[in-house]
């Protein structure tokens, strides 16, 4: 009698445990739950991508500073800047001779 009662209780407990496990899994597979899980994963991926982009930006700025130091771009310039090219070209058009154009017969007879 006790043996039957033991196995009955063990079977009932196993049934309750299995039913609970299946119900939990079914709740995880509902469309609302799947949408929430997907949204959570998307937010996590966005944070990881943002962290990666910030790391790239920091390292890029550091590398640009290293290259600027190596090429001497960060040193102050002591000499005077040249005149603007457009103004120099306009000033020279009135004083210089007009160029003479030579007409070329450029026929490509190879084709």
VMD Tcl script that builds the backbone (N, CA, C; Angstrom):
set m [mol new atoms 333]
animate dup $m
set s [atomselect $m all]
$s set {name element resname resid chain x y z} {
  {N N UNK 1 A 0.803 -1.190 0.000}
  {CA C UNK 1 A 0.000 0.000 0.000}
  {C C UNK 1 A 0.853 1.265 0.000}
  {N N UNK 2 A 1.895 1.264 0.828}
  {CA C UNK 2 A 2.766 2.442 0.865}
  {C C UNK 2 A 3.547 2.583 -0.439}
  {N N UNK 3 A 3.876 1.444 -1.049}
  {CA C UNK 3 A 4.592 1.480 -2.298}
  {C C UNK 3 A 3.735 2.135 -3.381}
  {N N UNK 4 A 2.481 1.790 -3.459}
  {CA C UNK 4 A 1.581 2.382 -4.443}
  {C C UNK 4 A 1.390 3.872 -4.175}
  {N N UNK 5 A 1.249 4.220 -2.928}
  {CA C UNK 5 A 1.079 5.627 -2.554}
  {C C UNK 5 A 2.327 6.444 -2.922}
  {N N UNK 6 A 3.514 5.874 -2.711}
  {CA C UNK 6 A 4.759 6.551 -3.057}
  {C C UNK 6 A 4.822 6.813 -4.553}
  {N N UNK 7 A 4.564 5.788 -5.381}
  {CA C UNK 7 A 4.658 5.952 -6.822}
  {C C UNK 7 A 3.555 6.856 -7.356}
  {N N UNK 8 A 2.410 6.841 -6.746}
  {CA C UNK 8 A 1.338 7.744 -7.146}
  {C C UNK 8 A 1.763 9.189 -6.893}
  {N N UNK 9 A 2.323 9.440 -5.721}
  {CA C UNK 9 A 2.782 10.784 -5.371}
  {C C UNK 9 A 3.937 11.217 -6.274}
  {N N UNK 10 A 4.873 10.319 -6.546}
  {CA C UNK 10 A 6.000 10.638 -7.421}
  {C C UNK 10 A 5.495 10.948 -8.830}
  {N N UNK 11 A 4.550 10.205 -9.336}
  {CA C UNK 11 A 3.992 10.452 -10.667}
  {C C UNK 11 A 3.243 11.769 -10.719}
  {N N UNK 12 A 2.479 12.068 -9.677}
  {CA C UNK 12 A 1.749 13.335 -9.635}
  {C C UNK 12 A 2.726 14.515 -9.595}
  {N N UNK 13 A 3.781 14.383 -8.810}
  {CA C UNK 13 A 4.779 15.459 -8.721}
  {C C UNK 13 A 5.482 15.639 -10.067}
  {N N UNK 14 A 5.803 14.531 -10.728}
  {CA C UNK 14 A 6.450 14.625 -12.039}
  {C C UNK 14 A 5.498 15.257 -13.056}
  {N N UNK 15 A 4.226 14.952 -12.991}
  {CA C UNK 15 A 3.246 15.541 -13.888}
  {C C UNK 15 A 3.108 17.039 -13.667}
  {N N UNK 16 A 3.056 17.449 -12.416}
  {CA C UNK 16 A 2.964 18.881 -12.098}
  {C C UNK 16 A 4.217 19.605 -12.583}
  {N N UNK 17 A 5.362 19.004 -12.342}
  {CA C UNK 17 A 6.627 19.621 -12.776}
  {C C UNK 17 A 6.664 19.753 -14.300}
  {N N UNK 18 A 6.283 18.689 -15.016}
  {CA C UNK 18 A 6.305 18.724 -16.483}
  {C C UNK 18 A 5.297 19.738 -17.018}
  {N N UNK 19 A 4.114 19.791 -16.416}
  {CA C UNK 19 A 3.091 20.733 -16.852}
  {C C UNK 19 A 3.567 22.173 -16.643}
  {N N UNK 20 A 4.181 22.432 -15.523}
  {CA C UNK 20 A 4.701 23.768 -15.241}
  {C C UNK 20 A 5.792 24.145 -16.244}
  {N N UNK 21 A 6.664 23.191 -16.529}
  {CA C UNK 21 A 7.749 23.442 -17.477}
  {C C UNK 21 A 7.200 23.733 -18.874}
  {N N UNK 22 A 6.222 22.976 -19.320}
  {CA C UNK 22 A 5.625 23.178 -20.641}
  {C C UNK 22 A 4.892 24.513 -20.702}
  {N N UNK 23 A 4.161 24.866 -19.653}
  {CA C UNK 23 A 3.440 26.153 -19.633}
  {C C UNK 23 A 4.403 27.339 -19.689}
  {N N UNK 24 A 5.528 27.230 -18.980}
  {CA C UNK 24 A 6.519 28.308 -19.030}
  {C C UNK 24 A 7.074 28.465 -20.446}
  {N N UNK 25 A 7.364 27.332 -21.087}
  {CA C UNK 25 A 7.908 27.384 -22.441}
  {C C UNK 25 A 6.877 27.941 -23.422}
  {N N UNK 26 A 5.621 27.593 -23.255}
  {CA C UNK 26 A 4.569 28.124 -24.118}
  {C C UNK 26 A 4.408 29.631 -23.946}
  {N N UNK 27 A 4.541 30.111 -22.709}
  {CA C UNK 27 A 4.464 31.560 -22.485}
  {C C UNK 27 A 5.632 32.284 -23.134}
  {N N UNK 28 A 6.804 31.613 -23.183}
  {CA C UNK 28 A 7.959 32.231 -23.834}
  {C C UNK 28 A 7.788 32.291 -25.342}
  {N N UNK 29 A 6.953 31.421 -25.891}
  {CA C UNK 29 A 6.797 31.354 -27.337}
  {C C UNK 29 A 5.575 32.105 -27.862}
  {N N UNK 30 A 4.923 32.877 -27.028}
  {CA C UNK 30 A 3.805 33.682 -27.503}
  {C C UNK 30 A 4.349 34.838 -28.331}
  {N N UNK 31 A 3.561 35.363 -29.265}
  {CA C UNK 31 A 4.050 36.470 -30.110}
  {C C UNK 31 A 4.490 37.696 -29.307}
  {N N UNK 32 A 3.780 38.013 -28.241}
  {CA C UNK 32 A 4.153 39.180 -27.431}
  {C C UNK 32 A 5.507 38.967 -26.762}
  {N N UNK 33 A 5.713 37.756 -26.246}
  {CA C UNK 33 A 6.974 37.453 -25.585}
  {C C UNK 33 A 8.122 37.441 -26.588}
  {N N UNK 34 A 7.883 36.880 -27.762}
  {CA C UNK 34 A 8.925 36.871 -28.792}
  {C C UNK 34 A 9.256 38.283 -29.246}
  {N N UNK 35 A 8.242 39.132 -29.366}
  {CA C UNK 35 A 8.487 40.524 -29.760}
  {C C UNK 35 A 9.300 41.252 -28.688}
  {N N UNK 36 A 8.988 41.007 -27.434}
  {CA C UNK 36 A 9.731 41.645 -26.347}
  {C C UNK 36 A 11.180 41.167 -26.330}
  {N N UNK 37 A 11.387 39.867 -26.555}
  {CA C UNK 37 A 12.752 39.344 -26.597}
  {C C UNK 37 A 13.532 39.936 -27.765}
  {N N UNK 38 A 12.876 40.052 -28.925}
  {CA C UNK 38 A 13.546 40.626 -30.093}
  {C C UNK 38 A 13.902 42.091 -29.850}
  {N N UNK 39 A 12.992 42.826 -29.219}
  {CA C UNK 39 A 13.267 44.231 -28.925}
  {C C UNK 39 A 14.432 44.368 -27.953}
  {N N UNK 40 A 14.479 43.504 -26.958}
  {CA C UNK 40 A 15.578 43.545 -25.992}
  {C C UNK 40 A 16.903 43.255 -26.678}
  {N N UNK 41 A 16.917 42.251 -27.548}
  {CA C UNK 41 A 18.147 41.908 -28.269}
  {C C UNK 41 A 18.571 43.046 -29.203}
  {N N UNK 42 A 17.596 43.707 -29.832}
  {CA C UNK 42 A 17.910 44.821 -30.728}
  {C C UNK 42 A 18.512 45.988 -29.949}
  {N N UNK 43 A 17.977 46.262 -28.777}
  {CA C UNK 43 A 18.516 47.348 -27.950}
  {C C UNK 43 A 19.938 47.012 -27.509}
  {N N UNK 44 A 20.166 45.763 -27.124}
  {CA C UNK 44 A 21.510 45.351 -26.719}
  {C C UNK 44 A 22.484 45.476 -27.889}
  {N N UNK 45 A 22.056 45.067 -29.081}
  {CA C UNK 45 A 22.911 45.176 -30.260}
  {C C UNK 45 A 23.201 46.643 -30.577}
  {N N UNK 46 A 22.197 47.512 -30.405}
  {CA C UNK 46 A 22.404 48.941 -30.631}
  {C C UNK 46 A 23.421 49.528 -29.669}
  {N N UNK 47 A 23.358 49.117 -28.401}
  {CA C UNK 47 A 24.328 49.608 -27.419}
  {C C UNK 47 A 25.736 49.123 -27.764}
  {N N UNK 48 A 25.842 47.869 -28.177}
  {CA C UNK 48 A 27.163 47.346 -28.553}
  {C C UNK 48 A 27.708 48.078 -29.774}
  {N N UNK 49 A 26.838 48.358 -30.743}
  {CA C UNK 49 A 27.268 49.080 -31.946}
  {C C UNK 49 A 27.684 50.509 -31.603}
  {N N UNK 50 A 26.959 51.149 -30.703}
  {CA C UNK 50 A 27.312 52.507 -30.287}
  {C C UNK 50 A 28.661 52.514 -29.574}
  {N N UNK 51 A 28.882 51.534 -28.685}
  {CA C UNK 51 A 30.163 51.443 -27.995}
  {C C UNK 51 A 31.300 51.224 -28.987}
  {N N UNK 52 A 31.060 50.374 -29.987}
  {CA C UNK 52 A 32.075 50.125 -31.010}
  {C C UNK 52 A 32.382 51.408 -31.776}
  {N N UNK 53 A 31.341 52.143 -32.161}
  {CA C UNK 53 A 31.544 53.385 -32.916}
  {C C UNK 53 A 32.314 54.411 -32.084}
  {N N UNK 54 A 32.022 54.494 -30.798}
  {CA C UNK 54 A 32.748 55.431 -29.933}
  {C C UNK 54 A 34.211 55.024 -29.797}
  {N N UNK 55 A 34.475 53.721 -29.687}
  {CA C UNK 55 A 35.853 53.243 -29.621}
  {C C UNK 55 A 36.596 53.568 -30.915}
  {N N UNK 56 A 35.935 53.361 -32.042}
  {CA C UNK 56 A 36.566 53.669 -33.331}
  {C C UNK 56 A 36.866 55.152 -33.425}
  {N N UNK 57 A 35.929 55.998 -33.014}
  {CA C UNK 57 A 36.133 57.443 -33.082}
  {C C UNK 57 A 37.298 57.881 -32.190}
  {N N UNK 58 A 37.366 57.326 -30.973}
  {CA C UNK 58 A 38.461 57.684 -30.073}
  {C C UNK 58 A 39.811 57.262 -30.644}
  {N N UNK 59 A 39.880 56.036 -31.146}
  {CA C UNK 59 A 41.133 55.548 -31.710}
  {C C UNK 59 A 41.501 56.299 -32.985}
  {N N UNK 60 A 40.507 56.697 -33.762}
  {CA C UNK 60 A 40.769 57.466 -34.974}
  {C C UNK 60 A 41.369 58.832 -34.619}
  {N N UNK 61 A 40.809 59.480 -33.622}
  {CA C UNK 61 A 41.332 60.785 -33.207}
  {C C UNK 61 A 42.755 60.649 -32.670}
  {N N UNK 62 A 42.991 59.589 -31.925}
  {CA C UNK 62 A 44.334 59.360 -31.394}
  {C C UNK 62 A 45.332 59.117 -32.528}
  {N N UNK 63 A 44.932 58.313 -33.502}
  {CA C UNK 63 A 45.825 58.018 -34.631}
  {C C UNK 63 A 46.059 59.266 -35.482}
  {N N UNK 64 A 45.038 60.090 -35.694}
  {CA C UNK 64 A 45.211 61.332 -36.445}
  {C C UNK 64 A 46.191 62.263 -35.733}
  {N N UNK 65 A 46.123 62.304 -34.400}
  {CA C UNK 65 A 47.062 63.129 -33.643}
  {C C UNK 65 A 48.483 62.597 -33.799}
  {N N UNK 66 A 48.650 61.271 -33.780}
  {CA C UNK 66 A 49.971 60.680 -33.980}
  {C C UNK 66 A 50.516 61.014 -35.367}
  {N N UNK 67 A 49.663 60.886 -36.378}
  {CA C UNK 67 A 50.102 61.208 -37.741}
  {C C UNK 67 A 50.406 62.689 -37.897}
  {N N UNK 68 A 49.594 63.534 -37.268}
  {CA C UNK 68 A 49.853 64.976 -37.323}
  {C C UNK 68 A 51.187 65.327 -36.690}
  {N N UNK 69 A 51.506 64.677 -35.571}
  {CA C UNK 69 A 52.803 64.917 -34.936}
  {C C UNK 69 A 53.942 64.404 -35.815}
  {N N UNK 70 A 53.743 63.238 -36.419}
  {CA C UNK 70 A 54.798 62.655 -37.247}
  {C C UNK 70 A 55.049 63.492 -38.498}
  {N N UNK 71 A 54.013 64.073 -39.073}
  {CA C UNK 71 A 54.151 64.869 -40.293}
  {C C UNK 71 A 54.411 66.347 -40.013}
  {N N UNK 72 A 54.344 66.742 -38.761}
  {CA C UNK 72 A 54.594 68.138 -38.412}
  {C C UNK 72 A 53.423 69.049 -38.707}
  {N N UNK 73 A 52.229 68.517 -38.754}
  {CA C UNK 73 A 51.054 69.332 -39.063}
  {C C UNK 73 A 50.562 70.123 -37.861}
  {N N UNK 74 A 50.939 69.719 -36.678}
  {CA C UNK 74 A 50.449 70.383 -35.468}
  {C C UNK 74 A 51.348 71.528 -35.019}
  {N N UNK 75 A 52.494 71.725 -35.703}
  {CA C UNK 75 A 53.406 72.798 -35.326}
  {C C UNK 75 A 52.906 74.125 -35.882}
  {N N UNK 76 A 53.123 75.210 -35.178}
  {CA C UNK 76 A 52.668 76.510 -35.700}
  {C C UNK 76 A 53.499 76.937 -36.917}
  {N N UNK 77 A 52.874 77.637 -37.816}
  {CA C UNK 77 A 53.526 78.102 -39.038}
  {C C UNK 77 A 54.079 79.498 -38.775}
  {N N UNK 78 A 55.377 79.696 -39.036}
  {CA C UNK 78 A 56.018 80.981 -38.761}
  {C C UNK 78 A 56.016 81.918 -39.962}
  {N N UNK 79 A 55.897 81.381 -41.145}
  {CA C UNK 79 A 56.012 82.232 -42.330}
  {C C UNK 79 A 54.670 82.871 -42.665}
  {N N UNK 80 A 54.748 83.906 -43.506}
  {CA C UNK 80 A 53.548 84.624 -43.911}
  {C C UNK 80 A 52.835 83.844 -45.009}
  {N N UNK 81 A 51.535 83.864 -44.973}
  {CA C UNK 81 A 50.765 83.136 -45.971}
  {C C UNK 81 A 50.869 83.816 -47.324}
  {N N UNK 82 A 50.875 83.055 -48.428}
  {CA C UNK 82 A 50.928 83.673 -49.758}
  {C C UNK 82 A 49.609 84.357 -50.086}
  {N N UNK 83 A 49.643 85.185 -51.134}
  {CA C UNK 83 A 48.430 85.884 -51.555}
  {C C UNK 83 A 47.420 84.887 -52.101}
  {N N UNK 84 A 46.176 85.287 -52.085}
  {CA C UNK 84 A 45.157 84.404 -52.621}
  {C C UNK 84 A 45.360 84.234 -54.116}
  {N N UNK 85 A 45.182 83.045 -54.597}
  {CA C UNK 85 A 45.464 82.759 -55.996}
  {C C UNK 85 A 44.488 83.460 -56.932}
  {N N UNK 86 A 43.254 83.550 -56.558}
  {CA C UNK 86 A 42.274 84.181 -57.443}
  {C C UNK 86 A 42.605 85.658 -57.661}
  {N N UNK 87 A 42.949 86.346 -56.566}
  {CA C UNK 87 A 43.290 87.763 -56.699}
  {C C UNK 87 A 44.561 87.937 -57.520}
  {N N UNK 88 A 45.530 87.085 -57.342}
  {CA C UNK 88 A 46.766 87.178 -58.114}
  {C C UNK 88 A 46.490 86.912 -59.585}
  {N N UNK 89 A 45.599 85.999 -59.895}
  {CA C UNK 89 A 45.261 85.701 -61.289}
  {C C UNK 89 A 44.523 86.870 -61.922}
  {N N UNK 90 A 43.631 87.496 -61.178}
  {CA C UNK 90 A 42.889 88.639 -61.714}
  {C C UNK 90 A 43.831 89.807 -61.963}
  {N N UNK 91 A 44.779 90.050 -61.077}
  {CA C UNK 91 A 45.725 91.143 -61.249}
  {C C UNK 91 A 46.607 90.906 -62.464}
  {N N UNK 92 A 46.977 89.682 -62.717}
  {CA C UNK 92 A 47.884 89.371 -63.826}
  {C C UNK 92 A 47.177 89.343 -65.181}
  {N N UNK 93 A 45.858 89.261 -65.239}
  {CA C UNK 93 A 45.169 89.195 -66.528}
  {C C UNK 93 A 45.198 90.537 -67.251}
  {N N UNK 94 A 45.246 91.610 -66.522}
  {CA C UNK 94 A 45.227 92.915 -67.168}
  {C C UNK 94 A 46.601 93.330 -67.667}
  {N N UNK 95 A 47.636 92.819 -67.078}
  {CA C UNK 95 A 48.976 93.248 -67.458}
  {C C UNK 95 A 49.651 92.286 -68.433}
  {N N UNK 96 A 49.245 91.052 -68.429}
  {CA C UNK 96 A 49.909 90.058 -69.271}
  {C C UNK 96 A 49.319 90.080 -70.675}
  {N N UNK 97 A 50.118 89.623 -71.631}
  {CA C UNK 97 A 49.643 89.528 -72.994}
  {C C UNK 97 A 48.624 88.406 -73.101}
  {N N UNK 98 A 47.737 88.558 -74.034}
  {CA C UNK 98 A 46.772 87.492 -74.278}
  {C C UNK 98 A 47.491 86.346 -74.975}
  {N N UNK 99 A 47.232 85.123 -74.616}
  {CA C UNK 99 A 47.933 84.002 -75.245}
  {C C UNK 99 A 47.464 83.812 -76.679}
  {N N UNK 100 A 48.358 83.305 -77.480}
  {CA C UNK 100 A 48.006 82.997 -78.862}
  {C C UNK 100 A 47.671 81.518 -78.937}
  {N N UNK 101 A 46.603 81.246 -79.624}
  {CA C UNK 101 A 46.153 79.877 -79.746}
  {C C UNK 101 A 46.568 79.317 -81.093}
  {N N UNK 102 A 47.092 78.137 -81.092}
  {CA C UNK 102 A 47.516 77.464 -82.309}
  {C C UNK 102 A 46.492 76.388 -82.614}
  {N N UNK 103 A 46.047 76.375 -83.851}
  {CA C UNK 103 A 45.040 75.399 -84.233}
  {C C UNK 103 A 45.739 74.125 -84.681}
  {N N UNK 104 A 45.324 73.027 -84.098}
  {CA C UNK 104 A 45.903 71.738 -84.435}
  {C C UNK 104 A 44.858 70.911 -85.157}
  {N N UNK 105 A 45.290 70.208 -86.171}
  {CA C UNK 105 A 44.433 69.212 -86.812}
  {C C UNK 105 A 44.739 67.885 -86.152}
  {N N UNK 106 A 43.929 67.568 -85.205}
  {CA C UNK 106 A 44.167 66.361 -84.434}
  {C C UNK 106 A 43.167 65.302 -84.884}
  {N N UNK 107 A 43.486 64.676 -85.986}
  {CA C UNK 107 A 42.620 63.612 -86.477}
  {C C UNK 107 A 43.221 62.291 -86.088}
  {N N UNK 108 A 42.403 61.494 -85.539}
  {CA C UNK 108 A 42.848 60.154 -85.184}
  {C C UNK 108 A 42.395 59.209 -86.272}
  {N N UNK 109 A 43.296 58.860 -87.178}
  {CA C UNK 109 A 42.935 58.040 -88.315}
  {C C UNK 109 A 43.209 56.563 -88.089}
  {N N UNK 110 A 43.481 56.216 -86.861}
  {CA C UNK 110 A 43.770 54.809 -86.557}
  {C C UNK 110 A 42.513 53.981 -86.407}
  {N N UNK 111 A 41.379 54.568 -86.348}
  {CA C UNK 111 A 40.174 53.767 -86.124}
  {C C UNK 111 A 39.278 53.724 -87.306}
}
mol reanalyze $m
mol bondsrecalc $m
mol representation Tube
mol addrep $m
